[in-house]
């Protein structure tokens, strides 16, 4: 889940995730949007699920970690998102 300004659309986050790796990412879905306690005023938490589908081999843990970092950087840059801790 990531925290973004209330006016950031889920579509913007989905695009940022997809743009991180168009070959491996097959689907991005929003499964929760939360505003309330534990989230700063004027912000919302958006939880996304990402489906990866490599075509030539299984991904190693290191490759998955690298892709997760790439996705995080992409949503930070595109939407000012921060990971919800």
mmCIF file as gemmi writes it, N, C-alpha and C atoms, coordinates in Angstrom:
data_model
loop_
_atom_site.group_PDB
_atom_site.id
_atom_site.type_symbol
_atom_site.label_atom_id
_atom_site.label_alt_id
_atom_site.label_comp_id
_atom_site.label_asym_id
_atom_site.label_entity_id
_atom_site.label_seq_id
_atom_site.pdbx_PDB_ins_code
_atom_site.Cartn_x
_atom_site.Cartn_y
_atom_site.Cartn_z
_atom_site.occupancy
_atom_site.B_iso_or_equiv
_atom_site.pdbx_formal_charge
_atom_site.auth_seq_id
_atom_site.auth_asym_id
_atom_site.pdbx_PDB_model_num
ATOM 1 N N . UNK Axp A 1 ? 0.846 -1.182 0 1 0 ? 1 A 1
ATOM 2 C CA . UNK Axp A 1 ? 0 0 0 1 0 ? 1 A 1
ATOM 3 C C . UNK Axp A 1 ? 0.883 1.234 0 1 0 ? 1 A 1
ATOM 4 N N . UNK Axp A 2 ? 0.379 2.268 -0.625 1 0 ? 2 A 1
ATOM 5 C CA . UNK Axp A 2 ? 1.118 3.526 -0.645 1 0 ? 2 A 1
ATOM 6 C C . UNK Axp A 2 ? 0.193 4.657 -0.224 1 0 ? 2 A 1
ATOM 7 N N . UNK Axp A 3 ? 0.806 5.712 0.255 1 0 ? 3 A 1
ATOM 8 C CA . UNK Axp A 3 ? 0.059 6.886 0.693 1 0 ? 3 A 1
ATOM 9 C C . UNK Axp A 3 ? 0.291 7.987 -0.33 1 0 ? 3 A 1
ATOM 10 N N . UNK Axp A 4 ? -0.821 8.584 -0.766 1 0 ? 4 A 1
ATOM 11 C CA . UNK Axp A 4 ? -0.774 9.652 -1.761 1 0 ? 4 A 1
ATOM 12 C C . UNK Axp A 4 ? -1.723 10.765 -1.355 1 0 ? 4 A 1
ATOM 13 N N . UNK Axp A 5 ? -1.584 11.903 -1.997 1 0 ? 5 A 1
ATOM 14 C CA . UNK Axp A 5 ? -2.541 12.991 -1.792 1 0 ? 5 A 1
ATOM 15 C C . UNK Axp A 5 ? -3.926 12.503 -2.195 1 0 ? 5 A 1
ATOM 16 N N . UNK Axp A 6 ? -4.932 13.017 -1.529 1 0 ? 6 A 1
ATOM 17 C CA . UNK Axp A 6 ? -6.31 12.58 -1.757 1 0 ? 6 A 1
ATOM 18 C C . UNK Axp A 6 ? -6.723 12.721 -3.221 1 0 ? 6 A 1
ATOM 19 N N . UNK Axp A 7 ? -6.171 13.709 -3.938 1 0 ? 7 A 1
ATOM 20 C CA . UNK Axp A 7 ? -6.606 13.936 -5.322 1 0 ? 7 A 1
ATOM 21 C C . UNK Axp A 7 ? -5.886 13.072 -6.361 1 0 ? 7 A 1
ATOM 22 N N . UNK Axp A 8 ? -4.931 12.26 -5.952 1 0 ? 8 A 1
ATOM 23 C CA . UNK Axp A 8 ? -4.25 11.351 -6.888 1 0 ? 8 A 1
ATOM 24 C C . UNK Axp A 8 ? -5.195 10.201 -7.213 1 0 ? 8 A 1
ATOM 25 N N . UNK Axp A 9 ? -5.377 9.95 -8.488 1 0 ? 9 A 1
ATOM 26 C CA . UNK Axp A 9 ? -6.301 8.888 -8.896 1 0 ? 9 A 1
ATOM 27 C C . UNK Axp A 9 ? -5.635 7.518 -8.857 1 0 ? 9 A 1
ATOM 28 N N . UNK Axp A 10 ? -6.462 6.512 -8.673 1 0 ? 10 A 1
ATOM 29 C CA . UNK Axp A 10 ? -5.964 5.137 -8.722 1 0 ? 10 A 1
ATOM 30 C C . UNK Axp A 10 ? -5.407 4.841 -10.107 1 0 ? 10 A 1
ATOM 31 N N . UNK Axp A 11 ? -6.017 5.406 -11.14 1 0 ? 11 A 1
ATOM 32 C CA . UNK Axp A 11 ? -5.538 5.188 -12.508 1 0 ? 11 A 1
ATOM 33 C C . UNK Axp A 11 ? -4.099 5.682 -12.673 1 0 ? 11 A 1
ATOM 34 N N . UNK Axp A 12 ? -3.762 6.792 -12.045 1 0 ? 12 A 1
ATOM 35 C CA . UNK Axp A 12 ? -2.392 7.316 -12.121 1 0 ? 12 A 1
ATOM 36 C C . UNK Axp A 12 ? -1.411 6.354 -11.464 1 0 ? 12 A 1
ATOM 37 N N . UNK Axp A 13 ? -1.805 5.778 -10.325 1 0 ? 13 A 1
ATOM 38 C CA . UNK Axp A 13 ? -0.946 4.809 -9.64 1 0 ? 13 A 1
ATOM 39 C C . UNK Axp A 13 ? -0.787 3.538 -10.472 1 0 ? 13 A 1
ATOM 40 N N . UNK Axp A 14 ? -1.876 3.06 -11.032 1 0 ? 14 A 1
ATOM 41 C CA . UNK Axp A 14 ? -1.834 1.852 -11.857 1 0 ? 14 A 1
ATOM 42 C C . UNK Axp A 14 ? -0.902 2.062 -13.048 1 0 ? 14 A 1
ATOM 43 N N . UNK Axp A 15 ? -1.005 3.207 -13.704 1 0 ? 15 A 1
ATOM 44 C CA . UNK Axp A 15 ? -0.126 3.499 -14.84 1 0 ? 15 A 1
ATOM 45 C C . UNK Axp A 15 ? 1.335 3.53 -14.405 1 0 ? 15 A 1
ATOM 46 N N . UNK Axp A 16 ? 1.607 4.142 -13.267 1 0 ? 16 A 1
ATOM 47 C CA . UNK Axp A 16 ? 2.989 4.214 -12.778 1 0 ? 16 A 1
ATOM 48 C C . UNK Axp A 16 ? 3.545 2.823 -12.509 1 0 ? 16 A 1
ATOM 49 N N . UNK Axp A 17 ? 2.725 1.946 -11.937 1 0 ? 17 A 1
ATOM 50 C CA . UNK Axp A 17 ? 3.176 0.575 -11.68 1 0 ? 17 A 1
ATOM 51 C C . UNK Axp A 17 ? 3.44 -0.139 -13.002 1 0 ? 17 A 1
ATOM 52 N N . UNK Axp A 18 ? 2.505 -0.07 -13.934 1 0 ? 18 A 1
ATOM 53 C CA . UNK Axp A 18 ? 2.675 -0.729 -15.236 1 0 ? 18 A 1
ATOM 54 C C . UNK Axp A 18 ? 3.921 -0.224 -15.966 1 0 ? 18 A 1
ATOM 55 N N . UNK Axp A 19 ? 4.183 1.07 -15.861 1 0 ? 19 A 1
ATOM 56 C CA . UNK Axp A 19 ? 5.336 1.664 -16.536 1 0 ? 19 A 1
ATOM 57 C C . UNK Axp A 19 ? 6.663 1.18 -15.964 1 0 ? 19 A 1
ATOM 58 N N . UNK Axp A 20 ? 6.659 0.631 -14.773 1 0 ? 20 A 1
ATOM 59 C CA . UNK Axp A 20 ? 7.9 0.151 -14.153 1 0 ? 20 A 1
ATOM 60 C C . UNK Axp A 20 ? 8.505 -1.012 -14.938 1 0 ? 20 A 1
ATOM 61 N N . UNK Axp A 21 ? 7.672 -1.869 -15.515 1 0 ? 21 A 1
ATOM 62 C CA . UNK Axp A 21 ? 8.173 -2.98 -16.342 1 0 ? 21 A 1
ATOM 63 C C . UNK Axp A 21 ? 7.012 -3.558 -17.148 1 0 ? 21 A 1
ATOM 64 N N . UNK Axp A 22 ? 6.889 -3.114 -18.367 1 0 ? 22 A 1
ATOM 65 C CA . UNK Axp A 22 ? 5.758 -3.518 -19.215 1 0 ? 22 A 1
ATOM 66 C C . UNK Axp A 22 ? 5.831 -4.971 -19.661 1 0 ? 22 A 1
ATOM 67 N N . UNK Axp A 23 ? 7.015 -5.586 -19.578 1 0 ? 23 A 1
ATOM 68 C CA . UNK Axp A 23 ? 7.15 -6.981 -19.996 1 0 ? 23 A 1
ATOM 69 C C . UNK Axp A 23 ? 6.735 -7.964 -18.912 1 0 ? 23 A 1
ATOM 70 N N . UNK Axp A 24 ? 7.026 -7.659 -17.662 1 0 ? 24 A 1
ATOM 71 C CA . UNK Axp A 24 ? 6.735 -8.605 -16.571 1 0 ? 24 A 1
ATOM 72 C C . UNK Axp A 24 ? 5.386 -8.367 -15.895 1 0 ? 24 A 1
ATOM 73 N N . UNK Axp A 25 ? 4.923 -7.141 -15.864 1 0 ? 25 A 1
ATOM 74 C CA . UNK Axp A 25 ? 3.69 -6.829 -15.132 1 0 ? 25 A 1
ATOM 75 C C . UNK Axp A 25 ? 2.493 -7.089 -16.04 1 0 ? 25 A 1
ATOM 76 N N . UNK Axp A 26 ? 1.665 -8.04 -15.631 1 0 ? 26 A 1
ATOM 77 C CA . UNK Axp A 26 ? 0.495 -8.415 -16.423 1 0 ? 26 A 1
ATOM 78 C C . UNK Axp A 26 ? -0.788 -7.753 -15.94 1 0 ? 26 A 1
ATOM 79 N N . UNK Axp A 27 ? -0.882 -7.48 -14.647 1 0 ? 27 A 1
ATOM 80 C CA . UNK Axp A 27 ? -2.106 -6.869 -14.121 1 0 ? 27 A 1
ATOM 81 C C . UNK Axp A 27 ? -1.777 -6.067 -12.868 1 0 ? 27 A 1
ATOM 82 N N . UNK Axp A 28 ? -2.52 -4.995 -12.697 1 0 ? 28 A 1
ATOM 83 C CA . UNK Axp A 28 ? -2.427 -4.181 -11.491 1 0 ? 28 A 1
ATOM 84 C C . UNK Axp A 28 ? -3.857 -3.883 -11.068 1 0 ? 28 A 1
ATOM 85 N N . UNK Axp A 29 ? -4.186 -4.22 -9.836 1 0 ? 29 A 1
ATOM 86 C CA . UNK Axp A 29 ? -5.544 -4.017 -9.333 1 0 ? 29 A 1
ATOM 87 C C . UNK Axp A 29 ? -5.52 -3.288 -8.003 1 0 ? 29 A 1
ATOM 88 N N . UNK Axp A 30 ? -6.49 -2.408 -7.813 1 0 ? 30 A 1
ATOM 89 C CA . UNK Axp A 30 ? -6.671 -1.738 -6.524 1 0 ? 30 A 1
ATOM 90 C C . UNK Axp A 30 ? -7.559 -2.643 -5.686 1 0 ? 30 A 1
ATOM 91 N N . UNK Axp A 31 ? -7.11 -2.987 -4.471 1 0 ? 31 A 1
ATOM 92 C CA . UNK Axp A 31 ? -7.968 -3.8 -3.621 1 0 ? 31 A 1
ATOM 93 C C . UNK Axp A 31 ? -8.395 -3.083 -2.351 1 0 ? 31 A 1
ATOM 94 N N . UNK Axp A 32 ? -7.883 -1.872 -2.113 1 0 ? 32 A 1
ATOM 95 C CA . UNK Axp A 32 ? -8.341 -1.119 -0.941 1 0 ? 32 A 1
ATOM 96 C C . UNK Axp A 32 ? -7.925 0.337 -1.074 1 0 ? 32 A 1
ATOM 97 N N . UNK Axp A 33 ? -8.834 1.216 -0.707 1 0 ? 33 A 1
ATOM 98 C CA . UNK Axp A 33 ? -8.541 2.642 -0.568 1 0 ? 33 A 1
ATOM 99 C C . UNK Axp A 33 ? -9.025 3.026 0.814 1 0 ? 33 A 1
ATOM 100 N N . UNK Axp A 34 ? -8.144 3.647 1.593 1 0 ? 34 A 1
ATOM 101 C CA . UNK Axp A 34 ? -8.483 3.959 2.983 1 0 ? 34 A 1
ATOM 102 C C . UNK Axp A 34 ? -8.102 5.394 3.31 1 0 ? 34 A 1
ATOM 103 N N . UNK Axp A 35 ? -9.019 6.089 3.943 1 0 ? 35 A 1
ATOM 104 C CA . UNK Axp A 35 ? -8.773 7.403 4.516 1 0 ? 35 A 1
ATOM 105 C C . UNK Axp A 35 ? -9.275 7.34 5.952 1 0 ? 35 A 1
ATOM 106 N N . UNK Axp A 36 ? -8.517 7.841 6.869 1 0 ? 36 A 1
ATOM 107 C CA . UNK Axp A 36 ? -8.959 7.818 8.257 1 0 ? 36 A 1
ATOM 108 C C . UNK Axp A 36 ? -7.78 7.809 9.204 1 0 ? 36 A 1
ATOM 109 N N . UNK Axp A 37 ? -8.013 7.247 10.375 1 0 ? 37 A 1
ATOM 110 C CA . UNK Axp A 37 ? -6.951 7.219 11.377 1 0 ? 37 A 1
ATOM 111 C C . UNK Axp A 37 ? -5.741 6.487 10.822 1 0 ? 37 A 1
ATOM 112 N N . UNK Axp A 38 ? -4.576 6.903 11.249 1 0 ? 38 A 1
ATOM 113 C CA . UNK Axp A 38 ? -3.29 6.364 10.805 1 0 ? 38 A 1
ATOM 114 C C . UNK Axp A 38 ? -2.882 6.803 9.403 1 0 ? 38 A 1
ATOM 115 N N . UNK Axp A 39 ? -3.681 7.667 8.765 1 0 ? 39 A 1
ATOM 116 C CA . UNK Axp A 39 ? -3.305 8.245 7.478 1 0 ? 39 A 1
ATOM 117 C C . UNK Axp A 39 ? -3.411 9.754 7.633 1 0 ? 39 A 1
ATOM 118 N N . UNK Axp A 40 ? -2.362 10.444 7.242 1 0 ? 40 A 1
ATOM 119 C CA . UNK Axp A 40 ? -2.288 11.891 7.375 1 0 ? 40 A 1
ATOM 120 C C . UNK Axp A 40 ? -3.486 12.579 6.711 1 0 ? 40 A 1
ATOM 121 N N . UNK Axp A 41 ? -3.955 13.677 7.309 1 0 ? 41 A 1
ATOM 122 C CA . UNK Axp A 41 ? -5.069 14.445 6.755 1 0 ? 41 A 1
ATOM 123 C C . UNK Axp A 41 ? -4.729 14.885 5.331 1 0 ? 41 A 1
ATOM 124 N N . UNK Axp A 42 ? -5.706 14.805 4.443 1 0 ? 42 A 1
ATOM 125 C CA . UNK Axp A 42 ? -5.501 15.191 3.055 1 0 ? 42 A 1
ATOM 126 C C . UNK Axp A 42 ? -4.852 14.109 2.211 1 0 ? 42 A 1
ATOM 127 N N . UNK Axp A 43 ? -4.638 12.945 2.801 1 0 ? 43 A 1
ATOM 128 C CA . UNK Axp A 43 ? -4.008 11.825 2.096 1 0 ? 43 A 1
ATOM 129 C C . UNK Axp A 43 ? -4.902 10.594 2.167 1 0 ? 43 A 1
ATOM 130 N N . UNK Axp A 44 ? -4.566 9.613 1.355 1 0 ? 44 A 1
ATOM 131 C CA . UNK Axp A 44 ? -5.269 8.328 1.382 1 0 ? 44 A 1
ATOM 132 C C . UNK Axp A 44 ? -4.255 7.217 1.148 1 0 ? 44 A 1
ATOM 133 N N . UNK Axp A 45 ? -4.602 6.037 1.611 1 0 ? 45 A 1
ATOM 134 C CA . UNK Axp A 45 ? -3.792 4.848 1.401 1 0 ? 45 A 1
ATOM 135 C C . UNK Axp A 45 ? -4.459 4.033 0.29 1 0 ? 45 A 1
ATOM 136 N N . UNK Axp A 46 ? -3.667 3.676 -0.698 1 0 ? 46 A 1
ATOM 137 C CA . UNK Axp A 46 ? -4.179 2.869 -1.809 1 0 ? 46 A 1
ATOM 138 C C . UNK Axp A 46 ? -3.367 1.581 -1.857 1 0 ? 46 A 1
ATOM 139 N N . UNK Axp A 47 ? -4.045 0.459 -1.724 1 0 ? 47 A 1
ATOM 140 C CA . UNK Axp A 47 ? -3.382 -0.847 -1.771 1 0 ? 47 A 1
ATOM 141 C C . UNK Axp A 47 ? -3.573 -1.448 -3.158 1 0 ? 47 A 1
ATOM 142 N N . UNK Axp A 48 ? -2.472 -1.884 -3.728 1 0 ? 48 A 1
ATOM 143 C CA . UNK Axp A 48 ? -2.481 -2.443 -5.074 1 0 ? 48 A 1
ATOM 144 C C . UNK Axp A 48 ? -1.95 -3.871 -5.056 1 0 ? 48 A 1
ATOM 145 N N . UNK Axp A 49 ? -2.51 -4.714 -5.907 1 0 ? 49 A 1
ATOM 146 C CA . UNK Axp A 49 ? -1.911 -6.034 -6.126 1 0 ? 49 A 1
ATOM 147 C C . UNK Axp A 49 ? -1.342 -6.029 -7.534 1 0 ? 49 A 1
ATOM 148 N N . UNK Axp A 50 ? -0.169 -6.62 -7.67 1 0 ? 50 A 1
ATOM 149 C CA . UNK Axp A 50 ? 0.538 -6.64 -8.947 1 0 ? 50 A 1
ATOM 150 C C . UNK Axp A 50 ? 0.76 -8.097 -9.335 1 0 ? 50 A 1
ATOM 151 N N . UNK Axp A 51 ? 0.336 -8.446 -10.538 1 0 ? 51 A 1
ATOM 152 C CA . UNK Axp A 51 ? 0.536 -9.795 -11.054 1 0 ? 51 A 1
ATOM 153 C C . UNK Axp A 51 ? 1.702 -9.773 -12.041 1 0 ? 51 A 1
ATOM 154 N N . UNK Axp A 52 ? 2.701 -10.596 -11.747 1 0 ? 52 A 1
ATOM 155 C CA . UNK Axp A 52 ? 3.866 -10.72 -12.611 1 0 ? 52 A 1
ATOM 156 C C . UNK Axp A 52 ? 3.741 -12 -13.424 1 0 ? 52 A 1
ATOM 157 N N . UNK Axp A 53 ? 4.169 -11.945 -14.675 1 0 ? 53 A 1
ATOM 158 C CA . UNK Axp A 53 ? 4.125 -13.145 -15.503 1 0 ? 53 A 1
ATOM 159 C C . UNK Axp A 53 ? 5.329 -13.17 -16.444 1 0 ? 53 A 1
ATOM 160 N N . UNK Axp A 54 ? 6.435 -13.707 -15.94 1 0 ? 54 A 1
ATOM 161 C CA . UNK Axp A 54 ? 7.598 -13.843 -16.823 1 0 ? 54 A 1
ATOM 162 C C . UNK Axp A 54 ? 7.301 -14.9 -17.887 1 0 ? 54 A 1
ATOM 163 N N . UNK Axp A 55 ? 7.883 -14.723 -19.057 1 0 ? 55 A 1
ATOM 164 C CA . UNK Axp A 55 ? 7.586 -15.649 -20.156 1 0 ? 55 A 1
ATOM 165 C C . UNK Axp A 55 ? 8.667 -16.692 -20.386 1 0 ? 55 A 1
ATOM 166 N N . UNK Axp A 56 ? 9.877 -16.439 -19.866 1 0 ? 56 A 1
ATOM 167 C CA . UNK Axp A 56 ? 10.955 -17.361 -20.197 1 0 ? 56 A 1
ATOM 168 C C . UNK Axp A 56 ? 11.55 -18.119 -19.013 1 0 ? 56 A 1
ATOM 169 N N . UNK Axp A 57 ? 11.271 -17.666 -17.788 1 0 ? 57 A 1
ATOM 170 C CA . UNK Axp A 57 ? 11.829 -18.343 -16.615 1 0 ? 57 A 1
ATOM 171 C C . UNK Axp A 57 ? 11.116 -17.854 -15.372 1 0 ? 57 A 1
ATOM 172 N N . UNK Axp A 58 ? 11.304 -18.562 -14.282 1 0 ? 58 A 1
ATOM 173 C CA . UNK Axp A 58 ? 10.788 -18.103 -12.997 1 0 ? 58 A 1
ATOM 174 C C . UNK Axp A 58 ? 11.71 -17.013 -12.472 1 0 ? 58 A 1
ATOM 175 N N . UNK Axp A 59 ? 11.143 -16.063 -11.763 1 0 ? 59 A 1
ATOM 176 C CA . UNK Axp A 59 ? 11.942 -14.979 -11.203 1 0 ? 59 A 1
ATOM 177 C C . UNK Axp A 59 ? 12.574 -15.409 -9.882 1 0 ? 59 A 1
ATOM 178 N N . UNK Axp A 60 ? 13.771 -14.961 -9.653 1 0 ? 60 A 1
ATOM 179 C CA . UNK Axp A 60 ? 14.427 -15.213 -8.364 1 0 ? 60 A 1
ATOM 180 C C . UNK Axp A 60 ? 13.925 -14.186 -7.353 1 0 ? 60 A 1
ATOM 181 N N . UNK Axp A 61 ? 14.175 -14.449 -6.086 1 0 ? 61 A 1
ATOM 182 C CA . UNK Axp A 61 ? 13.801 -13.482 -5.051 1 0 ? 61 A 1
ATOM 183 C C . UNK Axp A 61 ? 14.482 -12.139 -5.304 1 0 ? 61 A 1
ATOM 184 N N . UNK Axp A 62 ? 15.735 -12.171 -5.715 1 0 ? 62 A 1
ATOM 185 C CA . UNK Axp A 62 ? 16.469 -10.925 -5.982 1 0 ? 62 A 1
ATOM 186 C C . UNK Axp A 62 ? 15.836 -10.144 -7.133 1 0 ? 62 A 1
ATOM 187 N N . UNK Axp A 63 ? 15.388 -10.845 -8.171 1 0 ? 63 A 1
ATOM 188 C CA . UNK Axp A 63 ? 14.737 -10.174 -9.303 1 0 ? 63 A 1
ATOM 189 C C . UNK Axp A 63 ? 13.398 -9.569 -8.889 1 0 ? 63 A 1
ATOM 190 N N . UNK Axp A 64 ? 12.667 -10.272 -8.049 1 0 ? 64 A 1
ATOM 191 C CA . UNK Axp A 64 ? 11.392 -9.75 -7.549 1 0 ? 64 A 1
ATOM 192 C C . UNK Axp A 64 ? 11.628 -8.532 -6.67 1 0 ? 64 A 1
ATOM 193 N N . UNK Axp A 65 ? 12.639 -8.598 -5.807 1 0 ? 65 A 1
ATOM 194 C CA . UNK Axp A 65 ? 12.98 -7.452 -4.957 1 0 ? 65 A 1
ATOM 195 C C . UNK Axp A 65 ? 13.374 -6.243 -5.797 1 0 ? 65 A 1
ATOM 196 N N . UNK Axp A 66 ? 14.142 -6.468 -6.845 1 0 ? 66 A 1
ATOM 197 C CA . UNK Axp A 66 ? 14.564 -5.38 -7.731 1 0 ? 66 A 1
ATOM 198 C C . UNK Axp A 66 ? 13.369 -4.763 -8.441 1 0 ? 66 A 1
ATOM 199 N N . UNK Axp A 67 ? 12.434 -5.593 -8.874 1 0 ? 67 A 1
ATOM 200 C CA . UNK Axp A 67 ? 11.232 -5.081 -9.537 1 0 ? 67 A 1
ATOM 201 C C . UNK Axp A 67 ? 10.367 -4.309 -8.545 1 0 ? 67 A 1
ATOM 202 N N . UNK Axp A 68 ? 10.257 -4.794 -7.316 1 0 ? 68 A 1
ATOM 203 C CA . UNK Axp A 68 ? 9.486 -4.077 -6.293 1 0 ? 68 A 1
ATOM 204 C C . UNK Axp A 68 ? 10.088 -2.695 -6.05 1 0 ? 68 A 1
ATOM 205 N N . UNK Axp A 69 ? 11.407 -2.605 -6.023 1 0 ? 69 A 1
ATOM 206 C CA . UNK Axp A 69 ? 12.075 -1.307 -5.845 1 0 ? 69 A 1
ATOM 207 C C . UNK Axp A 69 ? 11.813 -0.398 -7.039 1 0 ? 69 A 1
ATOM 208 N N . UNK Axp A 70 ? 11.796 -0.969 -8.214 1 0 ? 70 A 1
ATOM 209 C CA . UNK Axp A 70 ? 11.524 -0.206 -9.432 1 0 ? 70 A 1
ATOM 210 C C . UNK Axp A 70 ? 10.085 0.323 -9.425 1 0 ? 70 A 1
ATOM 211 N N . UNK Axp A 71 ? 9.153 -0.51 -8.997 1 0 ? 71 A 1
ATOM 212 C CA . UNK Axp A 71 ? 7.753 -0.097 -8.897 1 0 ? 71 A 1
ATOM 213 C C . UNK Axp A 71 ? 7.612 1.029 -7.883 1 0 ? 71 A 1
ATOM 214 N N . UNK Axp A 72 ? 8.249 0.872 -6.723 1 0 ? 72 A 1
ATOM 215 C CA . UNK Axp A 72 ? 8.193 1.898 -5.686 1 0 ? 72 A 1
ATOM 216 C C . UNK Axp A 72 ? 8.733 3.222 -6.216 1 0 ? 72 A 1
ATOM 217 N N . UNK Axp A 73 ? 9.854 3.183 -6.899 1 0 ? 73 A 1
ATOM 218 C CA . UNK Axp A 73 ? 10.439 4.409 -7.454 1 0 ? 73 A 1
ATOM 219 C C . UNK Axp A 73 ? 9.51 5.036 -8.487 1 0 ? 73 A 1
ATOM 220 N N . UNK Axp A 74 ? 8.858 4.221 -9.277 1 0 ? 74 A 1
ATOM 221 C CA . UNK Axp A 74 ? 7.957 4.725 -10.31 1 0 ? 74 A 1
ATOM 222 C C . UNK Axp A 74 ? 6.749 5.442 -9.709 1 0 ? 74 A 1
ATOM 223 N N . UNK Axp A 75 ? 6.129 4.862 -8.675 1 0 ? 75 A 1
ATOM 224 C CA . UNK Axp A 75 ? 4.963 5.519 -8.072 1 0 ? 75 A 1
ATOM 225 C C . UNK Axp A 75 ? 5.371 6.745 -7.26 1 0 ? 75 A 1
ATOM 226 N N . UNK Axp A 76 ? 6.58 6.716 -6.689 1 0 ? 76 A 1
ATOM 227 C CA . UNK Axp A 76 ? 7.074 7.901 -5.984 1 0 ? 76 A 1
ATOM 228 C C . UNK Axp A 76 ? 7.248 9.05 -6.956 1 0 ? 76 A 1
ATOM 229 N N . UNK Axp A 77 ? 7.855 8.777 -8.103 1 0 ? 77 A 1
ATOM 230 C CA . UNK Axp A 77 ? 8.107 9.819 -9.088 1 0 ? 77 A 1
ATOM 231 C C . UNK Axp A 77 ? 6.82 10.319 -9.748 1 0 ? 77 A 1
ATOM 232 N N . UNK Axp A 78 ? 5.941 9.413 -10.134 1 0 ? 78 A 1
ATOM 233 C CA . UNK Axp A 78 ? 4.734 9.787 -10.874 1 0 ? 78 A 1
ATOM 234 C C . UNK Axp A 78 ? 3.649 10.41 -10.013 1 0 ? 78 A 1
ATOM 235 N N . UNK Axp A 79 ? 3.563 9.962 -8.743 1 0 ? 79 A 1
ATOM 236 C CA . UNK Axp A 79 ? 2.417 10.384 -7.935 1 0 ? 79 A 1
ATOM 237 C C . UNK Axp A 79 ? 2.791 10.919 -6.562 1 0 ? 79 A 1
ATOM 238 N N . UNK Axp A 80 ? 4.068 11.02 -6.273 1 0 ? 80 A 1
ATOM 239 C CA . UNK Axp A 80 ? 4.478 11.492 -4.95 1 0 ? 80 A 1
ATOM 240 C C . UNK Axp A 80 ? 4.109 10.518 -3.854 1 0 ? 80 A 1
ATOM 241 N N . UNK Axp A 81 ? 3.998 9.249 -4.193 1 0 ? 81 A 1
ATOM 242 C CA . UNK Axp A 81 ? 3.581 8.221 -3.238 1 0 ? 81 A 1
ATOM 243 C C . UNK Axp A 81 ? 4.708 7.842 -2.304 1 0 ? 81 A 1
ATOM 244 N N . UNK Axp A 82 ? 4.331 7.436 -1.113 1 0 ? 82 A 1
ATOM 245 C CA . UNK Axp A 82 ? 5.279 6.841 -0.166 1 0 ? 82 A 1
ATOM 246 C C . UNK Axp A 82 ? 4.684 5.512 0.288 1 0 ? 82 A 1
ATOM 247 N N . UNK Axp A 83 ? 5.543 4.562 0.581 1 0 ? 83 A 1
ATOM 248 C CA . UNK Axp A 83 ? 5.051 3.274 1.058 1 0 ? 83 A 1
ATOM 249 C C . UNK Axp A 83 ? 4.428 3.447 2.429 1 0 ? 83 A 1
ATOM 250 N N . UNK Axp A 84 ? 3.319 2.783 2.631 1 0 ? 84 A 1
ATOM 251 C CA . UNK Axp A 84 ? 2.667 2.825 3.937 1 0 ? 84 A 1
ATOM 252 C C . UNK Axp A 84 ? 3.319 1.769 4.821 1 0 ? 84 A 1
ATOM 253 N N . UNK Axp A 85 ? 3.805 2.211 5.96 1 0 ? 85 A 1
ATOM 254 C CA . UNK Axp A 85 ? 4.53 1.294 6.824 1 0 ? 85 A 1
ATOM 255 C C . UNK Axp A 85 ? 3.783 0.729 7.949 1 0 ? 85 A 1
